[in-house]
Amino acid sequence: MKLFLMIVAALLLTGCAIRNTPTAANEWLTPAGDLANTRHSALQQITTDNVGRLQPAWQFATGAARGQEGAPLIVDGVMIFHTPFPNEVRAVSLTDRHVLWSYRPKQDAQVASLMCCDVVSRGLAYGFGKIYLQQADATLVALDAHTGQQLWQARNGDPLTGATATNAPHVFGRYVVTGISGGEYGVRGYLSAFDAQTGTLAWLGYSVGPDADMLMDPERSMTWRDGRMQPVGADSSLKSWRGDARKTGGGTTWGWYAYDPVLRLVYYGSGNPGTWNPVQRPGDNRWAMSLWARDIETGRVRWVYQMTPHDEWDYDGVNEPILFDAPDAQGRMRHLLAHFDRNGFAYTLDRASGELLVAEKFDPSVNWASHVDLNSGRPVVVPERSPQHQGEQETTKGICPPAIGSKN
């Protein structure tokens, strides 16, 4: 617990050494402000002394009546923002609030009916003079940041199979990284990287399935087991599913991603396994509900850690990994990753090696598991809060957190 408190304090107080490309402090170029997902601004005009006197300066009506989950970008004095479906994009001058350009995608209206949990979009990306939009119909689009003209588009999924997109794309190195939604409809999740200049697919790595599909190396891709990092071994995912269940195995990637430009690793979480009914998919259902580190150039998995094996509660694991540097209990500086999961546990790992350092409840109401065994890395499930243990004919009551999760 002492190490947990030290790491959380370092995360909150010292900030992060992993920043986006150098820019003016009054710009906001990524969905979470920087590559490390700190959501922190260096601007100092607003303080604890004057924040109570803030007043609205102006507003802009988008015309959208559904959920607005994506923050705007600020690029060269221009605010660029988008809407939920149909994902309109507008650029507004912060000098005179004049609309400089707008872009409205052409999407089949039926796509909205395929989206599980509102028709939201979680943000835009900027890089190479381009704005990147992940449309709901799984089409990735690059727009000229000055004119709004479409420069290229690339298909990242087929809505007819249940695959849609609600995530924000991210620019990491020379790639645009994006994910997919639809785990509720049997979509097998994956992360994709496209060339930021041309839109050419560079690699695509699945969350579940054969090693080749996941870009998993049985001997070089590592995981935490028996108190140390070990190779995942051959068919690590296939062995954790029965029959063909992994073909509709979920593990979608609709959350937030981080990037370490020195280690050249992209970090993210995968969502719930499919189907929701755990009786229909015995086993750990790897690697849904996991944290991942992939090489940005090849997509090869450096390490993976499953937080909620055989997820029975629909917690997902897609919330943001936060990158920071802090000393460990021995005073050694570590390159770390913190993740506050919807299952109610906060995890800290060495982001270079994948070593599990901390797994503690941040939500005191959590009762589905008593704790996480740090040696195995597995949660110790409370039988009375396990739908599978209770049986299909019984109703499991009083589970905390519910499916909405402790962090959402």
C-alpha positions in Angstrom: 0.0 0.0 0.0 2.9 2.4 0.8 4.3 1.9 -2.8 0.8 2.5 -4.2 0.4 5.8 -2.3 3.9 6.9 -3.4 3.2 6.2 -7.0 -0.2 7.9 -7.0 1.3 10.9 -5.3 4.0 11.1 -7.9 1.5 10.8 -10.7 -0.6 13.6 -9.3 2.2 16.0 -8.2 5.1 15.6 -10.6 3.4 15.2 -13.9 4.9 13.2 -16.6 8.1 13.2 -18.6 6.4 11.9 -21.7 5.1 14.9 -23.6 3.8 15.5 -27.1 6.0 17.2 -29.7 7.0 20.7 -28.5 4.2 23.2 -28.9 3.0 26.4 -27.3 1.4 25.9 -23.9 -1.9 27.2 -25.2 -2.3 24.4 -27.7 -4.1 21.0 -27.2 -3.1 18.6 -29.9 -4.2 15.2 -28.7 -7.4 13.9 -27.1 -5.9 13.9 -23.6 -3.5 16.8 -24.0 -0.3 14.8 -24.5 1.0 11.4 -25.4 0.9 10.2 -21.8 -2.8 10.9 -21.2 -2.1 13.3 -18.3 -4.9 15.7 -19.3 -2.8 18.4 -17.7 -2.2 21.9 -19.0 0.9 24.0 -18.1 -1.1 27.2 -18.4 -1.2 29.1 -15.0 -3.8 31.9 -15.5 -6.5 29.9 -13.8 -5.6 29.2 -10.1 -7.3 28.0 -7.0 -7.7 31.6 -6.0 -9.6 32.8 -9.1 -11.3 29.6 -10.5 -14.5 30.5 -8.6 -14.8 33.7 -10.6 -14.9 32.0 -14.1 -17.8 33.0 -16.3 -18.9 31.8 -19.7 -17.3 33.8 -22.5 -19.1 32.4 -25.5 -20.8 29.3 -26.7 -21.3 27.5 -30.0 -24.3 25.2 -30.8 -23.4 22.1 -32.7 -27.0 21.1 -33.4 -26.3 17.6 -32.0 -28.6 16.3 -29.4 -26.7 13.1 -28.4 -23.8 12.5 -26.1 -20.7 14.7 -26.5 -17.7 12.8 -25.2 -14.8 14.2 -27.2 -12.9 17.3 -26.3 -11.9 19.9 -28.9 -8.3 20.4 -30.2 -6.6 23.7 -30.2 -4.2 24.2 -33.1 -2.6 27.5 -34.0 -5.3 29.6 -32.4 -8.1 27.5 -34.0 -10.5 25.3 -32.1 -11.4 22.2 -34.0 -14.3 20.1 -32.7 -16.6 17.4 -33.8 -20.1 16.0 -33.0 -21.5 12.5 -32.2 -23.0 10.8 -35.2 -22.9 11.9 -38.0 -19.5 13.2 -36.9 -19.4 16.7 -38.3 -16.1 18.5 -37.8 -15.8 22.3 -37.5 -12.9 24.7 -37.2 -13.5 28.0 -35.4 -11.1 30.9 -35.0 -10.5 31.7 -31.3 -9.9 35.3 -32.3 -13.3 36.2 -33.6 -15.3 32.9 -33.3 -15.6 32.8 -37.1 -16.2 29.3 -38.6 -13.2 28.7 -40.9 -14.4 25.4 -42.3 -16.7 22.5 -41.7 -16.8 18.9 -42.8 -19.8 16.5 -42.8 -19.1 12.9 -43.6 -21.4 10.8 -45.8 -22.5 7.9 -43.7 -25.3 5.4 -43.9 -27.9 6.5 -41.3 -28.4 2.8 -40.3 -24.9 2.9 -38.7 -26.4 4.7 -35.7 -28.7 1.8 -35.0 -25.7 -0.6 -34.8 -23.9 1.4 -32.1 -24.3 -0.1 -28.7 -24.2 2.6 -26.1 -25.1 6.0 -27.7 -23.6 7.4 -30.9 -20.7 9.2 -29.3 -17.3 9.9 -30.7 -14.4 10.4 -28.3 -12.2 12.9 -30.1 -10.0 13.9 -33.0 -6.3 13.7 -33.7 -3.8 16.2 -35.2 -0.5 15.7 -36.9 1.4 16.4 -40.1 -0.9 19.4 -40.8 -3.9 17.0 -40.8 -7.0 16.4 -38.7 -7.9 12.7 -38.3 -11.5 11.7 -37.7 -12.6 8.1 -36.9 -16.1 8.0 -38.3 -18.8 5.9 -36.7 -18.9 3.6 -39.8 -15.3 2.6 -39.0 -13.9 4.8 -41.8 -10.7 6.7 -40.8 -10.5 10.1 -42.6 -7.6 12.6 -42.9 -8.6 16.3 -43.4 -6.4 19.3 -44.3 -6.2 21.2 -41.0 -6.4 24.6 -42.8 -9.2 23.9 -45.2 -11.1 20.9 -44.0 -10.6 19.2 -47.4 -10.6 15.4 -47.3 -7.1 14.1 -48.2 -7.6 10.4 -47.8 -9.9 7.8 -46.2 -9.3 4.2 -45.1 -11.7 1.5 -44.0 -11.0 -0.1 -40.6 -14.1 -2.3 -40.3 -17.5 -3.2 -41.7 -20.7 -2.0 -40.0 -22.6 -4.9 -41.6 -20.7 -7.2 -39.2 -21.5 -5.1 -36.2 -18.1 -3.2 -36.3 -18.5 0.5 -35.6 -16.1 3.1 -34.1 -16.5 5.5 -31.1 -12.8 6.0 -30.2 -10.5 8.9 -30.9 -7.7 8.2 -33.2 -4.2 9.1 -32.0 -1.0 10.1 -33.9 2.0 8.2 -32.7 5.2 8.6 -34.6 4.4 8.4 -38.3 1.2 6.4 -37.7 -2.5 7.0 -36.9 -3.6 4.4 -34.4 -7.2 3.6 -34.1 -9.5 0.9 -32.7 -12.9 -0.7 -33.1 -16.2 -1.1 -31.2 -18.9 -3.8 -31.4 -17.9 -6.4 -28.8 -21.6 -6.7 -27.9 -22.3 -8.0 -31.4 -19.5 -10.5 -31.5 -16.8 -8.3 -33.1 -13.3 -9.6 -32.4 -11.4 -6.5 -31.2 -8.2 -5.2 -32.8 -5.9 -2.2 -32.9 -4.8 -0.8 -36.3 -2.0 1.5 -37.4 -2.2 3.5 -40.6 0.5 5.6 -42.3 -0.4 9.2 -41.3 0.5 10.6 -44.7 -1.1 8.1 -47.1 -3.7 6.1 -45.1 -2.0 2.8 -45.9 -2.6 0.1 -43.3 0.8 -0.7 -41.6 -0.4 -3.4 -39.1 -3.5 -4.8 -37.4 -3.3 -6.8 -34.1 -6.3 -8.7 -32.7 -7.1 -9.0 -29.0 -7.9 -12.7 -29.2 -7.2 -15.7 -31.5 -4.1 -17.3 -33.0 -0.7 -15.8 -32.3 -0.3 -14.6 -35.9 -3.6 -12.7 -35.7 -2.6 -11.0 -32.4 1.0 -10.3 -33.7 2.1 -12.3 -30.6 5.5 -13.9 -30.4 5.2 -16.9 -28.0 8.8 -16.5 -26.8 9.3 -12.7 -26.9 5.9 -11.4 -25.9 5.8 -11.4 -22.1 3.2 -11.5 -19.4 3.2 -11.5 -15.6 2.9 -15.0 -14.0 4.1 -16.6 -10.8 5.7 -13.4 -9.6 7.8 -12.6 -12.7 7.6 -11.7 -16.3 7.5 -14.8 -18.5 6.9 -15.6 -22.2 3.2 -15.9 -23.0 3.9 -19.3 -24.8 2.3 -20.7 -27.9 -1.5 -20.3 -28.4 -1.9 -18.3 -25.2 -5.3 -17.0 -26.3 -6.6 -20.1 -28.1 -6.0 -22.3 -25.0 -8.3 -20.0 -23.0 -11.4 -20.4 -25.2 -13.5 -23.4 -26.0 -14.3 -24.4 -29.5 -14.9 -21.4 -31.9 -16.0 -19.0 -29.1 -12.9 -16.9 -29.7 -14.2 -15.9 -33.2 -16.8 -13.7 -31.5 -14.6 -13.0 -28.5 -14.9 -9.3 -28.1 -11.9 -7.5 -26.6 -12.7 -4.3 -28.6 -10.6 -1.2 -28.3 -12.9 1.8 -28.0 -11.0 3.6 -25.3 -7.8 5.7 -25.1 -4.2 5.0 -26.0 -0.8 6.3 -24.8 2.6 6.3 -26.4 6.2 6.4 -25.2 8.4 7.9 -28.0 11.6 6.6 -26.4 10.5 3.0 -25.9 8.4 3.3 -29.1 5.5 1.5 -27.5 1.8 2.1 -27.7 -0.3 1.3 -24.7 -4.0 0.6 -24.5 -6.7 -1.7 -22.9 -9.0 -4.2 -24.5 -12.7 -4.6 -23.5 -15.1 -7.3 -22.4 -15.1 -10.7 -23.9 -18.1 -11.9 -26.0 -20.7 -13.0 -25.3 -21.9 -11.4 -22.1 -23.0 -14.7 -20.7 -19.9 -16.2 -19.1 -21.3 -19.8 -19.1 -21.1 -19.7 -22.9 -17.3 -19.0 -22.9 -15.5 -21.0 -20.2 -11.8 -20.2 -19.6 -9.9 -17.0 -19.0 -10.8 -15.6 -22.4 -7.4 -14.1 -23.1 -6.7 -11.5 -24.1 -9.9 -9.6 -23.5 -9.8 -7.3 -20.5 -6.1 -6.7 -20.7 -3.5 -4.0 -20.8 -1.2 -4.1 -23.9 2.1 -2.7 -25.0 2.9 -3.0 -28.8 5.8 -1.9 -30.9 4.7 1.1 -32.9 6.5 0.0 -36.1 5.5 -3.6 -36.2 2.5 -4.0 -33.9 4.3 -6.9 -32.2 3.2 -7.4 -28.6 5.9 -6.5 -26.1 3.9 -7.4 -23.1 0.2 -8.0 -22.1 -1.5 -8.3 -18.7 -5.0 -9.5 -18.1 -6.8 -7.6 -15.3 -10.1 -9.5 -15.2 -9.8 -13.1 -16.5 -13.2 -14.6 -17.7 -14.9 -11.3 -17.1 -18.4 -12.0 -15.7 -19.4 -8.4 -15.0 -18.9 -6.5 -18.3 -16.3 -4.2 -16.8 -14.2 -3.6 -19.9 -10.6 -2.6 -19.6 -10.4 0.3 -22.1 -9.9 3.3 -19.8 -6.7 5.3 -20.3 -3.2 4.2 -19.4 -1.4 7.1 -17.8 2.4 7.3 -18.3 4.7 8.8 -15.7 8.1 8.4 -14.1 8.5 8.0 -10.3 10.9 6.3 -7.8 10.1 2.9 -6.4 10.4 1.9 -2.8 14.2 1.5 -3.3 14.5 5.0 -4.7 15.1 3.8 -8.3 13.4 5.9 -11.0 11.0 3.7 -12.9 9.1 4.3 -16.2 5.6 3.5 -15.1 2.1 3.1 -16.3 -1.0 3.6 -14.1 -4.5 2.4 -15.1 -7.7 3.0 -13.1 -10.0 0.3 -14.3 -13.7 0.1 -14.4 -13.4 -3.1 -12.2 -12.5 -0.8 -9.3 -8.8 -1.6 -9.1 -5.9 0.7 -9.8 -2.9 -0.9 -11.4 0.7 0.3 -11.8 3.1 -1.5 -14.1 6.6 -1.0 -15.3 5.8 0.2 -18.8 9.0 -1.0 -20.3 8.9 -4.6 -19.0 5.2 -5.1 -18.0 6.1 -6.0 -14.5 3.1 -5.7 -12.1 4.0 -3.5 -9.2 0.7 -2.4 -7.6 -3.0 -3.6 -7.8 -5.2 -2.0 -5.1 -8.8 -1.0 -4.8 -9.4 2.7 -5.5 -13.1 2.2 -5.0 -13.9 1.1 -1.4 -17.3 -0.3 -2.5 -15.7 -3.0 -4.7 -16.9 -6.5 -3.6 -16.7 -8.8 -6.6 -13.1 -9.6 -5.7 -11.4 -9.3 -2.3 -8.0 -8.4 -3.7 -5.5 -9.0 -6.5 -2.9 -11.7 -5.8 0.3 -10.0 -6.8 2.1 -13.2 -7.4 -0.4 -14.5 -10.0 -1.7 -11.1 -11.0 -5.2 -12.5 -10.7 -8.2 -11.1 -8.8 -9.5 -13.3 -6.0 -13.2 -13.5 -6.9 -15.9 -13.5 -4.2 -18.1 -16.5 -5.0 -21.3 -14.8 -3.9 -20.7 -12.0 -6.4 -19.9 -14.3 -9.3 -22.8 -14.8 -11.8 -21.2 -18.0 -13.0 -20.8 -19.4 -9.5 -24.4 -18.6 -8.7 -25.7 -20.4 -11.8 -27.8 -19.3 -14.7 -31.1 -19.8 -12.8 -30.0 -17.6 -9.9 -29.9 -13.8 -9.7 -26.6 -12.4 -8.4 -27.4 -9.3 -6.4 -25.4 -6.5 -4.8 -22.4 -6.6 -7.1 -20.2 -3.5 -6.8 -19.4 -2.0 -9.0 -22.2 -2.7 -11.5 -21.5 -3.0 -15.2 -21.1 0.8 -15.6 -17.9 0.4 -13.6 -16.1 2.4 -11.0 -14.3 4.4 -13.7 -16.1 5.4 -16.8 
